[in-house]
Amino acid sequence: MRSDCAALDRGEPGATDLAIFVATSGHSGMDRIIANLLLELAGQGLRIDLLRIDRHGPYVSALPTGVREIRLGAAHVDTSLPALIRYLRRVRPRALLTDKYRVNRVALWAIRLARSETRIVVRIGTTVSHDLVQRGGLDPWLERAWIRWLYPKANAVIVPSRGAADDLATLARLPRKRVTVVPNPVLKPELAIWAAEETHHRWFQDACAPVILAAGELAPRKDFATLVRAFARVRRCREVRLVILGEGRKRNPLIQLAAELGVAESVDLPGFMPNPYPYMARAAVFALTSTLEGFGIVLVEALSLGTPVVATDCPSGPAEILQDGRYGDLVPIGDDAALAVALERALDAPAPCEQLKRAAQPYTVAASAAAYARVLGLAVCGAAKRFEG
């Protein structure tokens, strides 16, 4: 069901339980988080509005029953403030969930200007201080100032890992108990079914050489260049291939780097895959090489399929998911030599499949959605065990 801010017909004000306001690229981890939350929370009977900015995700192909899409009529987050104020005054949802810096900032302003009693919960999916240090100019200083002024006014703040929580509490000058850790909603019962589909990629159908897999936006933060360099080291002494799923501005530089290292014929970048799970299930090793994460969704997905993983020990999330290396090697950021050693170790002596699957079990969609509902102050059926930050 689609609507706009001028024609909202749910019924009496307050009839909407939850409004979700995010603006994504359309193929990010946040898109999957929102899609999973929508399906689970709507299935528990909550009435949900998904607020949209023009030409931004999340793109949900089929909205669940009880969810309607509201187009705010703005082309940018910063210009959505008037429409969001009107929405809050007219609809008066019981709770509002937002994510990322600009959206959180606009939403917190809107709540104040609308004089709304809606409970607002803001989320940050990354380790903020490490993210801001990578920016230039006045932006890091301004963002810190906004966070320190506005975030204490939120009813709750959510992050996906303990490391991210500790970091945000320090930066925002919030009591640590005001920042709640809620694991991302990752694992769905259908994941195994999706993983059983065909990949239609010749390297996964040809058993003569193992495939190392990575997935994510082809952006500097994912540091796939270090993975290509590490792969070139491994390729010198064994037959192996590398596939990186995703799109982004680093695509051509990565292709050029593979050519310079003499491994272009063994590296493939097939683009973004709506269903990456057949690739994950058939990969010999899954690699995460980020310089920064708030969590690491793809690690959980790979583990749930019994695929060995290696990851950089970046802030924050991989070390928590892998329990400090118990379920996969952790290597220093940007160290292609150490990564090559870890990849070879995983290829030679992979961890038992069932052990890896057990490591992913805390991250089910049902458990995470129940935890989100509690923080949002919304009662749902079948609440799972509470997650503590």
Helices and strands as residue ranges (DSSP letters): E 2-4, E 18-21, H 29-43, E 48-52, E 67-71, G 77-79, H 81-91, E 95-99, H 101-113, E 119-123, H 128-133, H 139-150, G 151-153, E 156-159, H 162-172, G 176-178, E 179-181, H 191-195, H 202-205, E 211-215, G 220-222, H 224-235, E 241-245, H 251-260, G 264-266, E 267-271, H 277-282, E 285-288, H 297-304, E 309-312, H 318-321, E 329-331, H 336-348, H 353-360, G 361-363, H 365-376
